[in-house]
Amino acid sequence: MKKLCCCIMVCLMLFSSFFTIPVFAAHEDFDVQSGVLIKYNGTDADVTVPAHITAIGNDAFAENTKVQSVKLNDTVRVIGDRAFYGCTSLQNVTQGDAVTEVGDLAFYGTPYLDNAGDKYVMLGSVLLWYNGTSESVTIPTRCTAVASYAFARCEYLKSFTAYEGLVSIGTGAFYGCTNLASVNLPSTLSAVGAYAFDGTPYLNNLSDYAVAGDGVLLRYQGSDTEIEIPDTIKRIASHAFVSSKIKSVTLPESVYAIDAYAFADCTGLETVQTAEGLVTVGDGAFRGCKSLSRFKTPESLSYIGQYAFNGDSAITSAVLRGDHLTVSYHAFKGCTSMRYVLMTDGVAQLYDNAFDGCAELEGVSVSPKTTDISASALSGCAKAVVCCDQNSEAESALSDHSINTVMGDVDSSGELDVFDASTIQCYIAYLAQLDGTQTASADVNYDGDINIMDAYICQLKIVHLA
């Protein structure tokens, strides 16, 4: 019996030597989150991007001077800002046929751009770089995007033509093309980066509202201070109004996006009238608008970017409505005159330090439907009282602050009574004033308005009918 067992074991060992089972260890060189390569930590000269990675994140390979070649997989579609910035040994990038988006300065400072044999350096459908010297350029038909600085300072370039299908032009793409006067862009163009045509005769020769493609406002070049954006405009490009002298702006329903820094440092801008249809307010869009006194979002809004209102020292209040609205990092940082913020049911997320340093903020109403709240959303807001429902996410996440869980309790007595309802009615009739905390508490139904409905709901609650 023992001999039989030994024979079986020997046979199994011999059999397994012919059919080894491979064991794959986790590749620690790749820091990946949800399919995005956050950072490459390896030292290999030749890098093959694993199949499960779908995007190369911002700065993922930045300043890596050892990597010489990168082989992308068939699933990578996005390459982030500065992804390969300063990779001074990077000579070759292969495959990448699925790439449709390349961020700012993604390959800046690499020999890859200059050493490519073709005059059009393409990665997927993105034109990364132009190595030619022609006065007239018509880009390949497969091109859907022109990357940042692709033609910058091509002083010999006089005309540029793109076919239908071009969707975006990156930051500074034609910056400093001092002879570029003729530009033919398709109606499919829907996004243009900052300073894309600065320093060109083409931009200088356009009208007060310099528009390209599908309603993209490149730059406001007029002298009026009270602006009504034409309804032919759909998107306000980055830096379109930066540092201009405008005092008021009215947006039509056609505008769906205000890109990064579009109105930055417009120090005289006092009022912004938005309209339904606006979906995004980009990073730093109204940064440094020191005269802007209040801001009310439309219900269509889905995103307020990082530092969107940073340093807007005159803002006293904000009403945030939206369609699953995200208020991003430091969105209202340093709004030192802010007294109250009303947030409706449409606000879904409050990120870290969203109201950082709003030292005079007295009251914030947070709907029970806002369930993704950073504990640091109100950092530096020592006076702030959070007005919310009992057992809501706001009560838990913002517990470091004073909490008022009785909406409508404007006298902070801890319960609703006739005095609260009558005070709200007097406020509606301009017979009484409310401080920031009282205002936040008075928006009983979280709709962003203090009106007769709030007083009515208070009355119903007093008699236990609501």
C-alpha positions as CSV (number, residue, x, y, z in Angstrom):
1,M,0.0,0.0,0.0
2,K,2.9,2.4,0.9
3,K,4.6,1.6,-2.5
4,L,1.3,2.4,-4.3
5,C,1.0,5.8,-2.5
6,C,4.6,6.6,-3.3
7,C,4.1,5.8,-7.0
8,I,1.0,8.0,-7.1
9,M,2.9,10.9,-5.5
10,V,5.8,10.5,-7.9
11,C,3.5,10.5,-10.9
12,L,1.7,13.6,-9.7
13,M,5.0,15.5,-9.2
14,L,6.2,14.5,-12.7
15,F,2.8,15.5,-14.2
16,S,2.8,18.9,-12.5
17,S,6.3,19.7,-13.8
18,F,4.8,19.7,-17.3
19,F,1.7,21.8,-16.4
20,T,2.9,24.5,-14.0
21,I,0.3,27.0,-12.8
22,P,1.5,30.6,-13.2
23,V,1.3,32.8,-10.2
24,F,0.9,36.6,-10.8
25,A,2.0,38.9,-8.0
26,A,0.6,42.4,-7.7
27,H,2.7,44.9,-9.8
28,E,3.7,47.4,-7.1
29,D,5.2,49.7,-9.7
30,F,1.7,50.8,-10.7
31,D,-0.4,52.7,-8.3
32,V,-3.9,52.2,-9.8
33,Q,-7.3,53.4,-8.5
34,S,-10.5,52.6,-10.3
35,G,-8.6,52.0,-13.6
36,V,-6.6,55.2,-13.4
37,L,-2.9,55.0,-13.1
38,I,-2.2,57.5,-10.3
39,K,1.6,57.0,-10.2
40,Y,4.2,54.9,-11.8
41,N,6.8,54.0,-9.1
42,G,9.1,51.7,-11.1
43,T,12.5,52.3,-12.6
44,D,12.2,50.3,-15.9
45,A,13.4,51.9,-19.1
46,D,10.7,50.2,-21.1
47,V,7.2,50.2,-19.6
48,T,4.2,48.3,-20.7
49,V,0.9,49.6,-19.3
50,P,-1.2,46.8,-17.8
51,A,-4.4,45.9,-19.6
52,H,-6.7,46.9,-16.6
53,I,-5.6,50.6,-16.8
54,T,-8.0,52.8,-18.8
55,A,-6.4,56.2,-18.0
56,I,-3.1,57.7,-17.2
57,G,-3.6,60.2,-14.4
58,N,-2.2,63.7,-13.9
59,D,1.6,63.6,-13.3
60,A,1.7,59.8,-13.3
61,F,5.1,59.6,-14.9
62,A,6.2,63.2,-14.4
63,E,9.9,63.9,-14.1
64,N,10.8,60.2,-14.5
65,T,14.1,60.5,-16.3
66,K,14.6,56.7,-16.7
67,V,11.7,55.7,-18.8
68,Q,12.6,55.5,-22.5
69,S,9.6,53.9,-24.1
70,V,5.9,53.3,-23.1
71,K,3.6,50.8,-24.6
72,L,0.0,51.6,-24.0
73,N,-2.8,49.1,-24.0
74,D,-6.0,49.1,-26.1
75,T,-8.1,50.5,-23.3
76,V,-6.3,53.7,-22.4
77,R,-8.5,56.6,-23.6
78,V,-7.3,59.5,-21.4
79,I,-3.9,60.8,-20.6
80,G,-3.9,63.5,-17.9
81,D,-2.2,66.8,-17.4
82,R,1.6,66.6,-17.3
83,A,1.4,62.8,-17.4
84,F,4.8,62.4,-18.9
85,Y,6.0,66.0,-18.2
86,G,9.8,66.2,-18.0
87,C,10.5,62.6,-19.0
88,T,13.7,63.6,-20.7
89,S,14.6,60.1,-21.9
90,L,11.2,59.2,-23.3
91,Q,11.8,58.5,-27.0
92,N,8.8,56.4,-28.0
93,V,5.2,55.8,-27.3
94,T,3.5,52.9,-29.1
95,Q,-0.1,51.7,-29.6
96,G,-2.6,54.0,-27.8
97,D,-5.0,53.8,-30.7
98,A,-7.9,54.3,-28.3
99,V,-6.6,57.6,-26.9
100,T,-9.1,60.5,-27.4
101,E,-8.1,63.0,-24.7
102,V,-4.6,64.3,-23.8
103,G,-4.2,66.8,-21.0
104,D,-2.1,70.0,-20.8
105,L,1.6,69.6,-21.1
106,A,1.3,65.8,-21.1
107,F,4.5,65.2,-23.1
108,Y,6.2,68.6,-22.6
109,G,10.0,68.3,-22.3
110,T,10.2,64.8,-23.9
111,P,12.2,64.0,-27.0
112,Y,9.3,61.8,-28.2
113,L,7.6,64.9,-29.7
114,D,10.5,66.1,-31.7
115,N,11.9,62.7,-32.8
116,A,8.7,61.4,-34.3
117,G,9.2,60.9,-38.0
118,D,5.8,62.3,-39.1
119,K,5.1,66.0,-39.2
120,Y,1.8,65.3,-37.4
121,V,2.6,63.5,-34.1
122,M,-0.7,61.7,-33.4
123,L,-1.7,59.5,-30.4
124,G,-5.0,57.9,-31.1
125,S,-7.2,60.6,-32.5
126,V,-5.2,63.4,-30.7
127,L,-2.8,65.7,-32.6
128,L,0.0,66.1,-30.0
129,W,2.5,68.1,-32.0
130,Y,3.3,69.6,-35.4
131,N,6.8,69.2,-36.7
132,G,6.2,70.7,-40.1
133,T,7.0,74.1,-41.6
134,S,4.1,74.7,-44.0
135,E,2.3,78.1,-44.2
136,S,-1.0,76.3,-44.7
137,V,-2.1,73.3,-42.6
138,T,-5.1,71.0,-43.0
139,I,-5.0,68.4,-40.2
140,P,-5.8,64.7,-40.7
141,T,-9.4,63.7,-40.9
142,R,-9.1,61.3,-38.0
143,C,-8.1,64.1,-35.6
144,T,-10.7,64.8,-32.9
145,A,-8.5,67.0,-30.6
146,V,-5.5,69.3,-30.9
147,A,-3.4,69.1,-27.8
148,S,-2.1,72.0,-25.8
149,Y,0.7,74.0,-27.5
150,A,0.7,71.7,-30.5
151,F,1.3,74.6,-32.9
152,A,2.5,77.2,-30.4
153,R,4.9,79.8,-31.9
154,C,4.7,78.4,-35.4
155,E,5.4,81.9,-36.8
156,Y,5.3,80.7,-40.4
157,L,1.8,79.3,-40.1
158,K,-0.8,81.5,-41.9
159,S,-3.8,79.3,-42.3
160,F,-5.3,76.3,-40.5
161,T,-8.2,74.1,-41.4
162,A,-9.9,71.2,-39.5
163,Y,-12.5,68.8,-40.7
164,E,-15.9,68.0,-39.1
165,G,-15.2,65.8,-36.1
166,L,-12.7,68.0,-34.4
167,V,-14.1,68.4,-30.8
168,S,-11.5,70.2,-28.8
169,I,-8.5,72.5,-29.0
170,G,-6.1,72.6,-26.0
171,T,-4.5,75.3,-24.0
172,G,-2.3,77.6,-26.0
173,A,-2.6,75.4,-29.1
174,F,-1.8,78.3,-31.4
175,Y,-0.3,80.7,-29.0
176,G,2.1,83.1,-30.6
177,C,1.3,82.2,-34.2
178,T,1.9,85.8,-35.2
179,N,0.9,85.2,-38.9
180,L,-2.1,83.0,-38.4
181,A,-5.0,85.0,-39.9
182,S,-7.2,82.3,-41.6
183,V,-8.7,79.6,-39.4
184,N,-11.5,77.3,-40.5
185,L,-13.0,75.4,-37.6
186,P,-15.9,72.9,-37.8
187,S,-19.3,73.1,-36.1
188,T,-18.3,70.0,-34.1
189,L,-15.8,72.0,-32.0
190,S,-17.2,72.4,-28.5
191,A,-14.2,73.0,-26.2
192,V,-11.3,75.4,-26.5
193,G,-8.6,75.9,-23.9
194,A,-7.1,79.0,-22.4
195,Y,-5.0,81.3,-24.6
196,A,-5.5,78.9,-27.6
197,F,-5.3,81.7,-30.2
198,D,-3.6,84.5,-28.2
199,G,-1.2,86.5,-30.2
200,T,-2.8,85.6,-33.6
201,P,-4.3,88.0,-36.1
202,Y,-7.2,85.6,-36.3
203,L,-8.3,86.4,-32.8
204,N,-7.7,90.1,-33.1
205,N,-9.9,90.3,-36.3
206,L,-12.9,88.6,-34.7
207,S,-15.8,90.7,-33.3
208,D,-16.5,91.8,-29.6
209,Y,-17.7,88.3,-29.0
210,A,-15.0,86.1,-30.5
211,V,-16.8,82.8,-31.2
212,A,-15.6,79.6,-32.8
213,G,-17.0,76.2,-33.5
214,D,-20.3,75.3,-31.8
215,G,-20.9,78.5,-29.9
216,V,-17.6,78.6,-28.0
217,L,-16.8,82.1,-26.7
218,L,-13.1,82.4,-27.0
219,R,-12.7,85.9,-25.7
220,Y,-14.8,89.0,-25.0
221,Q,-13.1,91.9,-26.8
222,G,-15.7,94.6,-26.3
223,S,-15.8,97.6,-24.0
224,D,-19.3,97.4,-22.5
225,T,-19.4,96.9,-18.8
226,E,-23.0,95.5,-18.6
227,I,-23.0,92.3,-20.6
228,E,-25.9,90.2,-22.0
229,I,-24.3,87.1,-23.6
230,P,-25.9,86.3,-27.0
231,D,-28.0,83.2,-27.1
232,T,-25.8,81.8,-29.9
233,I,-23.1,81.1,-27.3
234,K,-23.1,77.8,-25.6
235,R,-19.8,77.7,-23.8
236,I,-17.6,80.3,-22.2
237,A,-14.1,79.2,-22.7
238,S,-11.3,79.5,-20.1
239,H,-10.1,83.0,-19.5
240,A,-12.7,84.5,-21.9
241,F,-13.4,87.5,-19.6
242,V,-10.3,87.3,-17.3
243,S,-9.4,90.7,-15.8
244,S,-12.0,92.5,-17.9
245,K,-13.8,95.6,-16.6
246,I,-17.3,94.2,-16.7
247,K,-19.8,95.0,-13.9
248,S,-22.7,92.7,-14.7
249,V,-23.3,89.7,-16.8
250,T,-26.5,87.9,-17.8
251,L,-26.3,84.4,-19.2
252,P,-28.9,82.9,-21.6
253,E,-30.3,79.4,-21.3
254,S,-28.0,78.3,-24.2
255,V,-24.9,78.5,-22.0
256,Y,-24.2,75.1,-20.5
257,A,-20.6,75.6,-19.3
258,I,-18.4,78.3,-17.8
259,D,-14.9,77.0,-18.1
260,A,-11.9,77.4,-15.7
261,Y,-11.0,81.0,-14.8
262,A,-13.5,82.4,-17.3
263,F,-14.3,85.5,-15.2
264,A,-11.2,85.3,-12.9
265,D,-10.0,88.7,-11.5
266,C,-12.9,90.7,-12.9
267,T,-12.6,92.9,-9.8
268,G,-15.5,95.2,-10.8
269,L,-18.0,92.3,-11.5
270,E,-21.0,92.9,-9.1
271,T,-23.8,90.7,-10.4
272,V,-24.1,87.4,-12.3
273,Q,-27.5,86.4,-13.6
274,T,-27.5,82.7,-14.5
275,A,-30.2,80.7,-16.3
276,E,-31.5,77.2,-16.4
277,G,-29.3,75.1,-18.7
278,L,-26.0,75.9,-17.0
279,V,-24.4,72.6,-16.0
280,T,-20.8,73.4,-14.9
281,V,-18.9,76.2,-13.3
282,G,-15.2,75.4,-13.8
283,D,-12.2,75.7,-11.4
284,G,-11.5,79.3,-10.4
285,A,-14.3,80.5,-12.7
286,F,-15.0,83.6,-10.6
287,R,-11.9,83.6,-8.5
288,G,-10.9,87.1,-7.3
289,C,-14.2,88.8,-8.3
290,K,-13.9,91.1,-5.3
291,S,-17.2,93.0,-6.0
292,L,-19.5,90.1,-6.5
293,S,-22.0,90.3,-3.7
294,R,-24.1,87.1,-4.1
295,F,-24.6,84.0,-6.3
296,K,-27.6,81.9,-6.9
297,T,-27.2,78.8,-9.0
298,P,-29.8,77.3,-11.4
299,E,-31.4,74.0,-10.7
300,S,-29.6,72.5,-13.8
301,L,-26.1,73.0,-12.2
302,S,-24.1,69.8,-11.5
303,Y,-20.6,71.0,-10.7
304,I,-18.9,74.0,-8.9
305,G,-15.2,73.6,-9.4
306,Q,-12.2,74.0,-7.1
307,Y,-11.6,77.6,-6.0
308,A,-14.5,78.7,-8.2
309,F,-15.2,81.7,-5.9
310,N,-11.9,81.9,-4.1
311,G,-11.3,85.3,-2.5
312,D,-14.6,86.8,-3.5
313,S,-14.6,89.0,-0.4
314,A,-17.8,90.8,-1.1
315,I,-20.1,87.8,-1.3
316,T,-22.6,87.9,1.6
317,S,-24.8,84.9,0.6
318,A,-25.0,82.0,-1.8
319,V,-28.0,79.9,-2.8
320,L,-26.9,76.5,-4.1
321,R,-29.4,74.6,-6.1
322,G,-28.7,71.9,-8.7
323,D,-29.0,68.6,-10.3
324,H,-27.0,66.3,-8.1
325,L,-24.7,69.2,-7.5
326,T,-21.1,68.7,-6.4
327,V,-19.4,71.6,-4.5
328,S,-15.8,70.9,-5.0
329,Y,-12.6,71.6,-2.9
330,H,-12.2,75.1,-1.6
331,A,-15.0,76.3,-3.9
332,F,-15.8,79.3,-1.7
333,K,-12.5,79.6,0.1
334,G,-11.8,83.0,1.6
335,C,-15.3,84.5,1.0
336,T,-14.8,86.6,4.2
337,S,-18.1,88.4,4.1
338,M,-20.3,85.3,3.6
339,R,-23.1,85.3,6.2
340,Y,-25.3,82.5,5.1
341,V,-25.6,79.6,2.5
342,L,-28.9,78.0,1.5
343,M,-28.5,74.5,0.0
344,T,-31.5,72.7,-1.6
345,D,-32.3,69.1,-2.2
346,G,-30.3,69.2,-5.4
347,V,-27.0,69.5,-3.6
348,A,-25.4,66.0,-3.4
349,Q,-21.8,66.5,-2.3
350,L,-19.8,68.9,-0.2
351,Y,-16.0,68.3,-0.6
352,D,-13.1,69.1,1.7
353,N,-12.8,72.8,2.7
354,A,-15.6,73.9,0.4
355,F,-16.2,77.0,2.6
356,D,-12.7,77.2,4.1
357,G,-12.0,80.5,5.8
358,C,-15.5,82.0,5.5
359,A,-14.9,83.4,9.0
360,E,-18.2,85.4,9.1
361,L,-20.4,82.6,8.0
362,E,-23.3,82.4,10.5
363,G,-25.7,79.9,9.1
364,V,-25.8,77.0,6.6
365,S,-28.9,75.0,5.7
366,V,-28.1,71.5,4.5
367,S,-30.8,69.2,3.1
368,P,-31.2,65.7,4.4
369,K,-30.8,64.6,0.7
370,T,-27.2,65.8,0.8
371,T,-25.5,62.6,1.9
372,D,-21.8,63.0,0.8
373,I,-20.4,65.6,3.2
374,S,-16.7,66.1,4.2
375,A,-16.1,66.8,7.8
376,S,-13.8,69.7,6.8
377,A,-16.4,71.4,4.5
378,L,-16.8,74.2,7.0
379,S,-13.2,74.5,8.1
380,G,-12.3,77.9,9.4
381,C,-16.0,78.8,9.9
382,A,-16.0,79.1,13.7
383,K,-19.3,81.0,13.8
384,A,-21.3,78.7,11.5
385,V,-24.5,77.1,12.7
386,V,-25.6,74.1,10.7
387,C,-29.3,74.0,10.1
388,C,-30.5,70.6,9.2
389,D,-32.8,67.7,10.0
390,Q,-32.3,65.5,13.0
391,N,-30.3,62.3,12.2
392,S,-29.3,63.7,8.8
393,E,-25.8,63.3,7.3
394,A,-25.1,66.9,8.0
395,E,-25.7,66.5,11.8
396,S,-23.2,63.7,11.9
397,A,-20.5,64.9,9.5
398,L,-20.4,68.5,10.7
399,S,-20.8,67.7,14.4
400,D,-17.8,70.0,15.3
401,H,-20.1,72.9,14.6
402,S,-23.2,74.2,16.4
403,I,-26.2,72.3,15.1
404,N,-29.8,73.4,14.9
405,T,-32.1,70.5,14.0
406,V,-35.4,72.3,14.2
407,M,-35.8,74.0,10.8
408,G,-37.8,77.2,11.2
409,D,-36.7,77.8,14.8
410,V,-35.5,81.3,14.2
411,D,-35.3,82.2,17.9
412,S,-33.2,79.2,18.7
413,S,-35.5,78.1,21.5
414,G,-35.3,74.5,20.5
415,E,-38.9,74.2,19.3
416,L,-41.3,75.7,16.8
417,D,-43.9,78.1,18.0
418,V,-46.1,80.9,16.7
419,F,-43.3,83.4,17.2
420,D,-41.1,81.6,14.7
421,A,-43.9,81.5,12.0
422,S,-44.8,85.1,12.5
423,T,-41.1,86.2,12.3
424,I,-40.7,84.4,9.0
425,Q,-43.9,86.2,7.7
426,C,-42.6,89.5,8.8
427,Y,-39.3,88.8,7.0
428,I,-41.2,88.0,3.8
429,A,-43.1,91.3,4.2
430,Y,-39.9,93.3,4.8
431,L,-41.0,94.1,8.3
432,A,-38.1,92.2,10.0
433,Q,-34.5,91.2,9.3
434,L,-32.9,87.9,9.9
435,D,-29.2,87.2,10.7
436,G,-27.3,84.5,8.8
437,T,-28.3,81.7,11.2
438,Q,-32.0,82.7,11.2
439,T,-32.0,82.9,7.4
440,A,-30.6,79.4,7.1
441,S,-33.1,78.0,9.6
442,A,-36.0,79.8,7.9
443,D,-35.6,77.8,4.7
444,V,-37.8,75.0,6.1
445,N,-38.4,73.1,2.9
446,Y,-34.8,73.5,1.5
447,D,-35.9,75.1,-1.7
448,G,-33.4,78.1,-1.5
449,D,-36.2,80.7,-1.0
450,I,-37.7,82.1,2.2
451,N,-41.4,82.5,1.3
452,I,-44.9,82.0,2.6
453,M,-44.6,78.2,2.1
454,D,-41.9,78.1,4.9
455,A,-44.2,80.0,7.3
456,Y,-47.1,77.7,6.3
457,I,-45.0,74.5,7.0
458,C,-44.0,75.9,10.4
459,Q,-47.7,76.5,11.3
460,L,-48.5,72.9,10.3
461,K,-45.7,71.6,12.4
462,I,-46.7,73.6,15.4
463,V,-50.2,71.9,15.4
464,H,-48.6,68.6,14.5
465,L,-50.1,68.3,11.0
466,A,-46.7,68.0,9.2
